[in-house]
């Protein structure tokens, strides 16, 4: 929805009214289409309190100019005008996009996290599901409060001004970068297993590294896509691949000769900090949720979208976690697909599904950065030029991420560090803080206390998880280079 401002005279602020230019009930006197602009210029004459005000909208975009005659007694009063809507994502599309953002690498690590932390640690998964779904709801409320806010950074600006925007932007870009590194590590690991026995030679690169480079190059064109509805098919593929992984893991128990009889520890408290980061990352995706909200035809259904998406994903995570942990026990790999018997057809299917999942994630993860980049480009640049710049910069960044992923191939440690250091802030801490600040005059005591508890727990667990995962990552890196 695109919003502009017009001015009215002779009324007080208490009687400010909202005029919907495109509504049949609006007081529109005349409407004409301008010809002679390649974009198309629409002008509207609106009568407000007996005065004619001309509103011009260029290409139904944010470029809105106002013309009007003002006398000496003219009082400038702000009034919102709904110019038009380019929002076209349905409820189903929104659920697909949100579920697609949530399902991915997180499900691969849930069996390992459950086995490592113990069966009781599933309560952390449930608690995080509630907290992250609740914080998603808060983001929707913040967007509803200020229709001019379009993304996560705008919510931060609405709450704390430019400082809030800087903080939000910093964490967003950190999460995008670290998440894409994790995706690429997973891509590399699973490709190496899929093509085990294949020998490729180029420069000093190994076969697995060459395969990872080829896969990333195949995925690069997806970064050039812009509209969420246009890339919803990638989310659909991601969800289907995740379901395939779950089914193939289950088939291993029925047809692969692997019995689900391993004992799962009840609780290993000393390992909870590192496991916490893995669980948090399973629900990472909040940086894109505001874009999903603003792309919906009916944003009032955003909370329902959140409930459906988080409930579905949590059921999938829980079932896969217990199944994988029972099948492979203490030998379960941080990526469940790498624990499956390699001679089975279902294993090959699962490995290919795992390879395709990261490739479907690149475009959605890149969306917030792409939108911000496009907004900062000069208006004098045409749409094609902006697309070329956006796609080129995204492609270069992804190649840098590829290099880093091949240099630090420690999946579970990078994933846990991302969850504890960055995702906990994006998913829980910042949404609660932003909401509390924006709604401070009207927030009730129970809601305030809930937000304080979530923020406090998030900061404490995030600190412990960051320390634990960083220590493990450095130990693995040192051990690898020493040997």
N, C-alpha and C positions, 0 to 999 in steps of 0.2 A: 504494500500500500504506500502510495506516495503522498506526502503531506506538504502543504505550502501555507503561507500566511497572507491574509488580506486585511484591510483596515476598514473600520466602520466609524460612523460619527453619531453623536447625539444619544448615546446610551452609556450606561455605567458597566463596569467589569462584571457586576453580579448578573447582568442580563446578557452576557456574551453568549452567542448562539453558534451552533455548528452548521455550516451549510455544505451539503453534499452536492457538488456540481453535477454529478452524473445521475443523481436520484430524481425520480419523477416528482417528488415532493419539494424539491428545491425551487427557490424563486428565481429561475433563470429566465431572463427576458429574451435573450437571443443567443444563437450559437452559430458560428461560421468557421469554416475550415480555410486556412490560409494556403494558397498555392504558390509556389515559387521557391519553397525550401525543400531541399532534398530529404529532409527529415520529416516534414509535415508539421505545420504550426496550427494549433487549435486555439481559438480565442473565445472566451465566454464573458458575457455581460451579466453581472449579478446585481440584483436590486436588494440592498440592505438598508432598512430604515429610511426608505425613500431616496436613497442615493445610488446612482449607477457606479459600479466599480468594474473595470475591465480586467479580467484575469487571462493571462496568456500562458499556455503550457507548451513547451517545446518537446515534441516527440513523447509526450506522456512520461517524462522522466523527471529527475529531481530539479532540472533547470526551470524554475518557475519565476516569472517576472510579473510584477504588479504595476498597473497603471491606474491612476484615478485623480480626480480633481479634489483639491482640499481647500476649504475656505479658512477664514481666520478662526472660526469656532470649531474646527475639526479636531476631535480628540482621537489620538492614535490608540486603538484597542486591538489586541491580537485576537484573531478568530481562525480556527482550524478549518481548512477546506480539503476535502477528500477529492483529489484530482483523478485518480484512476488506480487500477490495480493490475500488476503484471503477475500476481501470485496465482499459481496454477497447480500446486501440489495438493492432491487429495489426501484424505485420512490414511488410505492404504499406502500411498507413496511416502507419507511422513513416517509411518510405522516401518516401512521397508528401509528408508534412509537411516533412521535411528537404530534399528536392530542391526543393520549392516555396519554401522559405526562401532557398535558394542561387540558384536561377534567377530572373532578373528583370532589373533595370537593368544588372547586370554584363555580361550577354551583349551588350547594345547597344553597349557601349564597347570590347569586346575587339578589333574590327577597327581602331578608331582607336588603341588602345593598341599594337597590334602594328605598325601603320604608323609610329607616332610613335617607338617605341622600337627598332624593327628586328626582323627575324625571330628573332634570337637571344633576344630578350626573352621568347619563349614558354617558355624555360627557367625564367624567374621564375614564370610561371603554373604550371608543373609543380611547382616547388619549394614554392610556396604551397599547392598542392593537397595535397601530402604533409604539410606542416607543419600545415595547418588540420584535415586529417583526423586526424592524430596527436593534436592538442590536443583534438579532440572525443572521441577515445578516452579521453584523460586525464580529461576531465570526467565521463565515465561511470564511470571507476574511482573518482573522488572520491565520487560519489553512492553507489556500491556500498559504499565504505568506511564511510560514515555514512548509514544509511537515513533518518535524520531530515532530512537535507538534501533539499530539494525543488526548489530552483532555483539559478541562478548565484550569487545573493547569499548563499545558505546555504553554498555551497562556500567563498566568501571568508571567511565567519564561522568556518567550521570550521578554516580555515588560519590566520587572523590575528586572530580575535575581531572586535570591533566595527569596528576599523580596516579589516580586510579587507572587511567588509560595506559600509562607506562608500565605499571605493575602487571596488568592483564596481558599486555602485548608481550612482555618479557617471558612470562610463563607459557603463553600460547606458542610462541616460536620455539621455546625449549622443548615443549612436549611434541610438537610436530617433528622437530629434528631428531629427538631421541626415539620416538616411536618409529619413524621411518628407518632408523638404524636397526632397530629390533626386527622390523619386517624383513629387511634385507638379509640380516643374519639368518633368520628362519628360512628364507628363500635359498640361501647358499647351502645350509645344512641339508635340507630335504632334496635339493637337486643333486647333491653329491651322492645321496643314497639311491635316488632314482636311476642315475646313470653310473652306478658302481660297475667297474670293469671297463668303462669307456675311457680311452686315452686320447686326450687332446693336448696339443703342444703349441704354445705361442709365447714368445719372449720367455720370461721366467715364471709365468703364471701356471698354477696347477689346473687340472681339469675342472675341479669344482669352481674355481674362481672364474675361469672362462665361461662356464655355464651360467654363473650368476650374472656376469656382465651381459651376456646375450639376453637373459630374462629381463633385466632392468631396461635394456634398450627396447625390448618389445613392449614394455609397460609405459615407456616415455610418452607416447601420443595421448594417453589418457589425461595427462596433466594439462593438455590444451583445452579440455572441456571446461565449460563455465557454469551452465545452468544445472541446478540440483536435479530437476526433473529429467534432464538429458543424461545424467550419470546415475540415475536410480537403477538402471539395469546392472551397473557394476555392484551396487549393494545387493541386488537380487542374486547375482552370481555368488557373491561372498556368503550370503546366507545359505544358499544351496550347497556350496562347498563345505560349510560348517556342518550342515545336516549329514552330508555324505561322510564326513570324518566320524561323526557320532555313530552312524549306522555301521561303518566299517569296523570301528572298535568293538561294537557289540557283536558283529559277525565273527570276530576273532575268537570270542568266547564260545560261540555255537559251532563254528565250522573249522576253526584253526587249531584245535587241539590244546588250547590254552585254557586252563581252569581258573575261574575267578574265586580262588580259595586262599589268597594271601591275606595275612592279618594286617589290619590297618591300626597303627598306634592310636591310642585314645587322645593323647595330648603330649606334644614336645614343646614346652613353653619357651625354651631357649632359642628355638628356630622360628618362632612366631614373627619377630620383626622382619626377617627377610621374606617370609611367606606373605606378610601383609602387603608388601609392594606388588607381588604377583597378583594378589586378589584385587587390589585397587586398579591396576592396569586393565584388568578384565572389564571394568566399567568405564574406562576412559572414552571420551567422545563428546564431552560437554562443549568443547570449543566450536563444534559444528551445530550444536542444538539450536542456538539462536538463529542461525541461517535456515534451519529446518522450520522453525517457528514462522519466520518472515516469509517463507516460500509457500505457506499453507493457504488454501482458499479460505478456510475457517480456523483462524488461530485459537479460537475459544476451545477447540478440541485438543489442544496441545497436551494438557494434563492427561487426558485419556490415552493419547499416543504414548506418553511416557509410561503410564501404568502397564499398557499392553506390551510394550517393548521390553521393559525391565523384567516383567513377570516371565515372559517367554524365554528370555536369555538366561535368567536365573535357573529356571527349570532345566534347561539344556546343560548349563554349567554343572549343576549338582549331580545330575544323572551321569554325565561323562566323568566327573571327578571320582565318584565311587566305583564306577565300572572300571576305569583305568587303574586305579589304585588296587582294587581287588584282583585284577588280572596280572599285574606285574610287580606289585609289592615294592620293596625297597629298591629294586632295579629299574623302576620306572624312570624314563628319560624326561627332562624338563619339557621336551616336545613329545607328546604321547605317540605320535606317528613313528618316531624313531625307535620305539620299543617293540613295535609289532613285528612278528615273524616275517622275514623278507621273502620267503618263498611263496607266500599267499597272494592270490590275485587281489583280495580286498586290501592288502597292504599297499600294493602298487596304486590302487585307486585312491587310498587315503593320502599317499605321498603326493600324488598329482593334485589332489584337492588342496593340500597344504601349500603347494607351490603356487597355485592360482589365487589363493586367498590374499596373500600380500599384494599381488599384482592388481587386485581389485580395490585395494585400500589407498593406493597412492593418490588417486584423484580426490577422494573425499578428504583425506588428511591435508591435502594441499589447498583445498578450497578457501579457508580463512585467509591464508597468505595471499592467494591469488586475488581475492576480492579487495584486500587492503592495498595491494600493489596497483591494481587497476584504478582505485580511487585516487591514488597519489600521482598518477600520470597526468600530464597537462591535458586540458580539455581540447586543445587544438589538434591532438592526435586522433586519427580516425579509429573506428572499432577494429579494423584489420591490423593496424599498427600496434594497438594495445594488446591484441591477442598474440601477436608475434613476440612482443616484449615479455608478456606474462609467461608464455610457453617456453621461451628461451631461457629465462632466468630459472624457472622451475626445473627445466631439464639439467641445467648446470648444477643446481643444488642437489638434485638427485644423484648425479654422478659423484659429487663430493661425498655424499652419504654412502654411496657404494664403496668408495675407497676406505672410509672409516670402518664400515661394517666388516670388510675383509681383513682389516688390521686388528680389530678387537672382536673376535668371534665367540663371545661368551654370552650366549643367549639369556640364560636365567638371571645372570647378574645384571646385565644391561636392562632387562625387563623389570626386575625388582627395583633397581635404582630409579628408573623412569617413573614407576608407580609411586615410590616413597618420596622422591624429591620434587616431582613436578605434578603428576596426575592428582595426588591428594589435594593440592592447592587448587587446581582447576576444577576438580569434581565436587569438592565439599567446602573447603575453607573460604575461597573467594565468593562463591555464590551466596553463602550464608552472611558473610560480612557485607557484601554489596546490598543484599535485600534489607538487612537490618538498618543500614544507613539510609537507604532510599525511603523506607517505610517507617522510619523512627517515630514520627509523631503519632502513628496509628497502630504500631505493632503491640500486640498483647503480651502480657507477662509470660504465659506458657510458651508461646512461640519464641519469645526472646531467649528464654532459658534453654529451649531446645537448640537454638542456633549457637548459643554459647557452648553448650556441651559438645556439639558436633565440631565446632571450630577448635576447641581445646583438645579433644581426642584426636582430631586430624593432625594437629601440629605435633603433639607428643609422639604418636605412632609414626608419623612421617619422619621425625628426627631420628628415632631409633632405627627405622627401616633404612634410612639413607646411610647411617653409620655402618650398619651390618652389611648391606649390599656393596657399599664402597670398599669395605675391608675385604670382602670375598673377591670382588673384581680385581683389586690390586694384587691379591695373593695369587690368583689364577694367572694374571698377566706376568707377574714376576717369575712364577714357576715355569711358564711356557718359554720365556726368553732365557731363563737360566739353563734349562735343559737343551 
